[in-house]
Amino acid sequence: MNRQKYSRFEIRRCFSFQKVFALMIAVCLFGLQANAPAQAIPESDWPAYGRDGGGSRYSPLDEINRQNVSELKVAWTYRTGEADAKIRLREKSAFEATPLLVDGTLYLSTPFNRVIALDPATGAERWKYDPAVNLLQGYSEVTSRGVSTWVDRRLKANAAGRRRIFVATIDARLIALDAVTGALCKDFGQDGQVDLTREVNLVDRGDYQVTSPPAVIGDLLIVGSSLGDNRGVELERGIVRAYDARTGRLHWSWDPIPKNAADPAHKTWKGENSTRTGAANAWSVISVDPQRSLVFVPTSSPSPDFYGGERKGGNSYANSVVALRASTGKVVWHFQAVHHDLWDYDVASQPVLITVKKNGRMIPAVAVGTKIGHLFLLHRETGKPLFPVEERSVPQTDVEGEESSPTQPFPLLPRALVPQKLAPEDAWGMTPADRDWCRDRIKSLRSEGLFTPPSLKGTIIFPGNAGGMNWGGMSYYPKRGLLIASTNRFATVVKLIPREEYNRLRSSGEGMRFKGEFGRQTGAPYAMHRETLLSPSGAPCNPPPWGVLAAVDLKAGKILWEATLGTTEELAPLGIALNTGTPTLGGPLVTASGLVFIGAAADKYLRAFDAASGAELWQGRLPAPGIATPMTYEWEGRQHVVIAAGGHGDLAVAGRGDSFVAFALAGPNDPQPTWWSRIIDRPGGRMWISLGLLFVGLLAVVLGSRWLIRRWRLSGK
């Protein structure tokens, strides 16, 4: 078992009054730093991934409103150049970054962790930093959801390194940059960098990464990790760590798998399983509450995802939101959304800190969205549910060696944001043959509703491991007390494969003919195969919509509205734009004017919805799908909405790119669209152009054939 080393902070056995007194002062000062109140956010800025440390994704800007949103135009576009990279990693990369705006500069990161500073008025590049990630290395994920920023208020306004930009990389480094120049802050860590692979029991270099921006509270940076967690039982530790933003020194680390027998959660891990298992890591975005000195950590499943016989028990702290004391890393409370996870049901969404009015009182709360589609509202200081949660009996495993949890938590309000059961009579298909195929496929698998365990015959997991809610998460509209979230609605099939059979499939090459993906789950008696449940035509076997945007009324605990998100324009032949919804990865932002902006879908549009009704008000064409979360800012009196439009490696058929696009109300110096772009950029424009060209082509064939026949007849006479 690896133990965190604290050699830099070792306290020697010397009890002189002077040293004890000095230590007490240092502890007090450190506590003040960790509890420092949050600075007021200028209305025009976007200084954190979710704009504030609690991830509300709410902007007080209101220049763009329901009346004029239809007049939004592209103000500028910036290309990172990574789409031109001729390397294999490009195939799986995803441009998921949400930029920041502070001190009059935009900051963003690319999938290869290049950090770029832009002029917010024009998109002109001010500087670029390349961390020189080894692009020949294999990585589980190739993405970066953004950067973080911190100001050293001990330094004068123009001092070098006063404002810093931090990026955490896919090769597990934490890097500090000067916000003005992009130069490394040499006093941070080792020449501006901290190696995050230390003390984590590193197993595979490319499978231990960081893909989300560090959280900032006081003078601390809170960093999680992203792991490839289907590789085996004994993997890297998913520890969460706090580093000093000035020096890069480690202040504390917390392991979501409780190795210490004195920890109350340790008893939920049977025997010595907690000493072997890895992961349960926090790969999504961490939230902070400076006023209460709390850090809210969303955790994932322990390793491996789909077999828990090597980690029997409830596995507390995994698949949870855990509130830690910012100054010490000690657990204040935790709430587990899934017991003994067997479905890859990580808490993938950033916990959103909100205020809820209940029984005449304003209650500080945290909203926890899940891949299952459950939404839990918890008291921020205690973790107690604000709406009742009950433990219900769930289907049980039939796999030898496994012990599934007999019950799982279900919130009574609000209802689930997605369907949670798929029966043969629910089968859907583009044609009767497709529907019949899907019906027979569902009949052949275990499908007993939510939490049906993986099996040797194959199990339908619905919603699948992509959600429900994924990392796109939620935004909060305080004027109406609404939480707004995007969700996925498609099923996956998971099958456990005995080790000997899996080895045979690998050695013979027979496994290459299987669709989907394998997880070797080394150290377990079973490997795993997983695939999306699709018909022969390639459409999901469950009914549409497959992507949905929804608003939840927090006061009543009810879903206020739902809107289909995305069309098949980029996925179907001839650009046919069916309003079925698509897979969604990315989240919404909401503005004071009552607009919800979201990309996320697999088509090439940024959309605006009415937060009160869910009506779609506008679509802006993008050069590639906006598989990211947008943000908004004001510069020189003009509100902009920006989004990364680069597509996603798992949705390559929908198009790829490397653009960063800003929309604003039309200005006198903006480029005017051509007549051609006015047509093609309209919703369904590609479809109508394709159908028009097809019609012209058929008409030409018919007229040409008649002309040839006539000529032939004339020549015969």
N, C-alpha and C positions, 0 to 999 in steps of 0.2 A: 504494500500500500504506500503510495506516495504521500508525503506530508509537505504542506507549504513551508518553505524556509523563509525566515524573517531575519537573515543575517544583518541586513542594513539597519534593522530596528531592535537589535538585541539589547536588552537591558541588563547590564552587568550587576552582579551582587554587591552593590555598594550603596549603603544606606545613610550617607551623610545627609544632614539637614538641607544643605544647599542643593544637592542633586535631586532629592525628593521634591523640594519646593519648585525647582525648575521644571521637573517632569509634570507636576500638577498644573503649572502655568501653560505648558505646551498642550496638555490634554484639553484644558479649558479653551485655548485659542483654536485648537482643531475642531472642537465641538461647535464653536461659534462659526467657523468657516462652513461646516457641513449644514448648519442650521440657518445660514444667511438667507434673508428674504429674497424672493425673486424680484429682479428689477422690472419696472414697468416697461411694456413693449410698445414702442412707437406704432401708431396705427398703420403706417405705411410699410412696416417691416415684416419679415418672416424669419425669426432668428433660430428656430428649432424645427426638426423634422415635422412635427405636428403643430407648428407655429409656437405653441407653449409647451412647457415640460410635461403637461398632462395630456397632450395629444388631441386637443379638441378640434384642430383643423378648422377653426372658426376665425374669419376675418371681419373686422368692423368696417371694412370698405364697402361703399354702396354706390359708387358712380355708375357701375354697370348694374342695371336693374331689370325688372320684368318688361318694362316698356321699351328699352333700347338694346337688350341683349342680342336681338336679331341682327343688329348692325355691327357686331364684332367682326373684325378682319385680322388677318395675320399682320402683326406689326414688324416682326423680324424673325429670322430663323438662323440658328447657329448649328454647324455640323462639327462633331468631335473628330471625325476622320477614322473612327474605329471600324466603320462598316467596310473600309477598304483593306482591313488586315487579312492577309492570306495565311491564316493559321487555323488549326483545327478547333481551338477554343472558341473562335468566333461563332461556330455552329451552335453552341449551347449558351452563349452569352445572352443576357437580358438587361436592357437599359431601364432600370427601375428607380432612378434617383429622383428625389424631390429636392430642389435647390433651396438655399437660404438667401435672404437679402438682409444685410446689415451694413451700416456705414457706407451706404451708396454703392455697394457692389454685390453682384450675384455670385454664389459659389455652388458648384455642383461637382459630382464625381461620375466617372464612367465605369462600365463593367470591369475594366482592367485597372481601376483605382487611380486613374489620372485625375488630378484635381484641377479645375478650371475656374478662373475668375473672369466675369463678364461685365460689360457696361450695361446697366439695366435699361438704358434708353434705346440702344441700338443693337445690343447683342455682340458688340465688338469684344474680342478677346483682350484681356489685360495681362494675364499671365497664365502659365500652365505648369503644373508639376507632375513629373512622371516618377512613381516609386520604383520603376523597373521590376515589376512582378515577373517572375519566370514564366513566360507564356508557353514554354514547352512542357511544363509540369501539368499533370492531370488534376482537376479540381472537381469536387462535388457540385459546386455552384460557381457561376461566373457572373457575379452581379455586385452592385453596391447601391444601397438605397439612399445614400447621401452622406454628408459631412456634418460635423458639429462645430460650434464656435464658443469661445470663452474669452473674457476680458480680464486682464490682470490689473486690478484697480490700484495696486501699489505703484504702478508705473505712470509716468506722465503721459499726457494725451498723445504725443507724437513719438514716444519711445518705441524702438524696434521690439517686436514680439508682444506688444501690449494686447492687441487682439490676435488670437490664434485660431487657426482652422485645423481641426483634427479629422483624420481619416483612418479607419480601421480596414485592413486589407484582406483579400482572399488568401494571401499567404501568411496571415496571422501576425501582422505588425500594427502597432499603434503609432501614428506619425503626427508630429506637430509642425505646422507651417505658419510663417508670418503672414497675416492676412493682407498686408499691403504689397509685399513683394513675391510671396510664394516660396521664400527661402526656408530651409529647415531651421527650426528653433534649436540650436545646438545645446542649450542648457536643459533640454527635455530628454530624459532617458540617456541612451548612448548616441550622441550626435543627432538628436532629434527623433529617435525611434525607440520603441520598446518592443522586445521580442515576446509575443504572447504564447509561444509554444512551450515556455518553461513551466514545469511543475504541473503539467496536465496529463501525464502518462501518454505521450505522443505515440500513436500507432502507425498512422498513414499520413505523410506530410500534406498531401493535397486534400485530405478530408477533414482537416481542422482549420477553420476559417472564421472570418467575421464579415458579415454581409450587411449589417444594419449599423447606423451611426451610434457612437457612444452617447449615453445620457449625461447631462451636465447638471450637477447640484452643488452650489457653493463653489469650492475650488477642487471638486472631485469629478473625475470621469468614470462612469460606470460602464463596463464592457462585458458583453456576453460572448457567445460563439455559435458557429454553425457547424454541425457535424453530419457526416454521412453515416446515418445510424442504423442501416440495414446490413452493415458489413459483418457484425459479429456481436458477441456478448461482452467481451472485455475490450472496451473502446476508451477513447479519451474522456477525461472528467469534464463535465459541462459547467465548470466553475464560473461564477460571476465575480469580477474583480473591480476594485476601486483604486484609481491611480491619482496622484497629485498632478493637477493640470500645469503646475510650474515646473516640477522636477521630473515627473514620470515615475516617482517612487510608489511602490505598492503600499496601500494603507490597510486593505483587508481583502480577503477572498471568502466566498461562500459557495459550498458544494450542495447542489440540489438533491444529491443522493446522500443521506445522512450516514456517514461512516461511524460517527461517534455514538456508542451505545447510550450515552446520557441524553441524547437528543430525543424528545418525545416521539418524533416521526420514525425513529429507527425501528420501533416495534412493528411498523407496518411493512417491513421487509423481513420475510421469514429467514431464519438461520443466518448464514454469512453471505447471503446473496448481494447485499449492498456493498460488500467489499470487492466484488468482481464486476458488477454491471457499470457501464458508462453512460454517457449522454445525459438525458433529462435537461439538456442545455437550453439557454435562452437565446434563440437565434433571431427572434423578432425584436421590435423596438421596446425599450424599457422606458417607463414613465417615472417622473419624480414630483414630489410635493415639498418644496423647500420650506414652507411654513411649518409643516409637521415633521420635517426631517425624515421623510419616508421615500423609499425606492420601491417601485412596483414592478416585479419581474414576472413575465409570462414564460412558463417553462414547457418543455416538450416531453415526448415519451422517452423512457429509458431504453437502452439497447438490449436486443434488437426490437424493432417496432411490433412485429406480428407474431412473436412467440414469447411468452412470459414465464415459461416453466423454469427458467434459470433466475427469475426474480419474483418469486411468488409473494403474494401479499398485496395490500392496497397501493404500495409504492408512493407514499405521501411525499410532497413537494414536487414530484413530477406531474405534468399535465395540470398545473395549478397557476394561480396568480399568488405570488408571495410578497408580502410587505416586509422590507428590511429596514432597519435603522440605518440612516445614511452615514452616521459617524462611526459605526462599528461593524455593520454587515450582519447584525444579529436579527433573527426572525422575530417579527412583532406579531404577525398572524399569517395564515395561509388559507386558501380555499381551493379545493381540488374539483375540477370540472369533470374529470374522468378517472375512475379507479382502475388500477392495473390495466393500462392501455394496451390493447391488442390491434388497434386500427390506425395508428399514426395520427391520432386526434390531438396533436399539439395545440396548446393555446397560442395560435399564430398571430392574433391581432394585438396591437398595442393597447394596454389598459387605458381607458379614457376617464380622466378625472372630471367629475361634474358635480353640480349641486342640485338636489332633488327636493321639491316641496312635498312633504308628507305629514298629514295630520296637523297642518298649520305651522310646521317647523321646516326650516331650511337645513337639509342634511348633507354633509359632505359625503360623496359617494364615488365609487369606481365602477365603471361598466366593463364587463368582461364578455367579449364576443368569442364564439368558438366555431371550429370547423363543423360541428354537429348542427349548427344553426341555433343553439341555445344562447340566450343573452341573460347573464346574471348581473343583478344590481346589488352591490355590497356596500355596507357602511365603510367609509374610507379608513376610519380609525380602529375598527374592530374586526372587519371582514364578515360581519353578520349580514345575511341576506335581507334586503328591504322588501322583497316579495317572497312568499313561502317557497321553499325548495323541499321536495320529498324524495326519499329513496325508494325506487321501484325495482321489483324483480325483473331481471333481463334474461335472455336466452343463455344457456350454458354450453361450455365446450364439450366436444366429444373426442378431443385429441389427447392421446396418452401423454402424461407428464405435465399437462397444462392444468391450471386452476384459475378459471375466470372468476371475476368478482360476482357475487350473487345479486348485488344491487348496483344501481347507478343513480346519480342525482339528476332530477328533472325540475326545472323551475315551473311553477304553476302559472306565472305571468312574467313576461309576455309569452305567448305561444311561440313554438319554434318558427324560425324565419324560413325554413326549407322543409319539403317533404322528407319523411324519415323511414318510409317503407316502400318496397317495390314488389308487387305481387304479379303473377302471370297475367291477370286480367288488366294490369296497368300497362302492359307492353305497348310500345308505339313504334311505328315505322313509316318511312316515306312511301312505301308500297305495301299492299296486303302480304306479299311474300316476306318483306322485311319484318312486318309485325308478327307474322307466324313464326319466323325464325327467332325473334326476340322472346316470344312467349315460351317456346320450347327451351330456349337457353335458360330463362329464369326458372322454369320448372326443374331443371337439372341441378340447380345449385341450392345451397342453404340460403334462405332469405326470409328470416323471421322477424324482420324489423330492426330498429336501431340496436346496436351492440350485439348482433349475431356474430359469434366468434369465428375467426378463420378456421378452416377445416381442410381435410385431405381431399374431399370431393370438390371443394371450391365454395366460396361464400361471397354473396353480394354485400358490399359495404356501401350503404346509401344513407346520407351523402358520402361521397368518396373522400379520399385523403386530401384532396384539394379544397374541400369545403362544400357547403357552408361558407363561413367567413374565413378568409385567409389573411395574408399579411396586409392586404389593403385596408382592413379594419373599418373604423367608423369615424364619423364627424358629428359634432354636437351643435345644435341650433338652439341657443339659450332663450331666444325670444319666444319660442313656442314649446320649449322643453322636449325637443325631438332628438333622437339618435338616428343617424342615417347610415346605412351599410349596404355594400354590394355583396351578393352571394352567388355561389355556384350551385347547380342542381344537376349533377350527373353521377352515375354509379361506377364503382370499380369492382372487379372480381379478384379476390385474393385466394390463392391455393397454397397450402403447405406441402412441401415435397420432402419425403424421407431422404436422409443424407445420402444413402447409397444410390438412390435413383437420380438425385441431383448430380452426383459425381459421374454417373454414367452419361447423363445428358451433356455434361461439359466435355468429357473425354471423347465422346463419339461425334460431337458437333451437332447432334440432333436438336439441341436447345435453340439453335440459330433459327429454326423455322417458327418458333413461337413469337407471337406479337407481345408487346408490353415489355416488362423488365423483370429480371431476377434479382433477388437479394440473397447473398450466400449465407448470412446469419451464422458465421463460423462460431463454433462452440456450442451451438444448439443442435438438437437431433434433426431439425428440419430447416431446409432452405425455403425460399418463398418466391412465388411468381405473382405479378400484379399487372392488370391491364384494365383500361377503361372499357365498360360494357357498351360496345358499339355493334350495330347491325352490319350486314355485308356491304351496304351502301356507304357505311362510314358515319352514320348519324347515331346519336345516343338512343338506347333502347327505352329510356324513360321519356315521358311526354315533355314537350317544351312548356314554359320557357326554361332555358338552360342557364341564363344569367339574369339576375333580378336586382334592382335597386329598391330598397324598402326604407320606410320611416317608421320609427316606434315612438308612440306617445308615452313618455316616461311617467307622467302623472297617473294615467289610466292603466299603464302596462299593456297597451294594445298596439297592434300594427295599424298605423293610420292609412298608409297607402303602399302599393307595390307597382313598379314600372318595369317592363321588359327592357333589358340592357344589352344592346348589340344586335346586329343582323348578320346574315350569312353572306354579305356582299363580297368579302375577301375569301370565303371558303367554298362557295358554290360555283359551278361553271357559269360563264357568261356574266359574272357579277350579279347573279340573282339575289336580291336583298330580301330574304324572308325575315319577318320580325319574330324570330324564335328565341332571341337571346343567345349569347355565346359564353364560353369560359371567360371568367373575369379575374384578372389579377391586377390590383391597384385599387385605390380607395377614393372617396369623395372629399371635397372641401365645400364649406357652406359660407356664404357671406351675409352681412347684415341686411342686405336688400332682399334676402329670401331666395337666393339662387344656389343651387347645388351644381357644381362642376365635377365631371368625372369622365375619364377615358376608360381604362380597364378592360374594355371588350376587345374581341379579336378583329374588329373592323377598324378603319382608319378615321375615327372621329373623336373629337372632344365634344361632349354634350353638356347642355345646361338644362336643369329641371327646376320646376317650381317647388320650393321646399314645403309649401302648404298643401299642394294637391298632387304632386308627382307628375304633372303634365310636362312633357318634353317641349322646350321653348326654342332650342337652337342646336345646330350641329356645325362644327368647324372641321373641315377636312384636314387630315394630317398626312405627312409623307410615309408614315408607317404606324402600326397600332400603338396607342399610348398606354403601354402596359406599365403604368406608373401612377403616382398620385400627384395631381396638379397642385399648384400654390398660386397665390395672388399677392401683388404688391402695388404700391403707388409710387410713381416717379415723375417729378415735375408736374404734379397735378393730374396725372393720367394713370388710371388703373389698368394693370396688365394681368392676364391669366396665362400661366406658362405650364408646359408639360413636356416631359421627355418622350419622344416618339421614336422608339427603336425596335419595337416588336419584342419577341421572346423566342428563345431557342426551341421551346416545346410547341410553338405555334408558327414555325417558319413558313408554312404554307400561306399564312396571312400577310407575309411581307416583313422585311427587315430594314433597319436603317440606323442612323446615329444622330438624329436631329433633335434639337431643343427649340421648341416653337413658342412664341409669345403672341397672344391675341390682345387687341385693345379696340376701343371704339375708333372708327375711322378718323385719321388725322390728315392734315394737308400734305404731309411729306411721305405718306405711306404709298407703296407701289399699288397701282390700280390693277385689279384682276382682268385678265383677257376674257373675251367672249367664250373661248374654249374652256378655260378654267371655271367660268361661271356655270357651265353645263356639267362638267365632269365632277366638280366638287359638291354638287347638290346631292342630297341623300338619294341613293339609287341611280345616280347619274351614269355610273359604269354599266349598270344593267340596261338602261334605256339606250345607251350608245351601242352596246353589244347587240341588243335586239334590233336596233335600227340598221346596223351593219349587216346582221344576218338577213333581215328583210331585203335590203338592197342586193345582197349577194344572191338570194333566192330569185328575186325579180330579174336580175341579170341572167341567171341560168335559164329561167323560163323564156325570157325574150330572146336570148341567144339561141336557145334550142329551136324556137319557132322560126327564127331567121335562117338557121342552118337547114331545117326541114324544107322551108320554102325554096331555098337555093338548090337543094338536092332535087326537088320536084321539077324546078325549072330546067335544071341541067339535064334531067331525064327526058324531057320533051324534045 
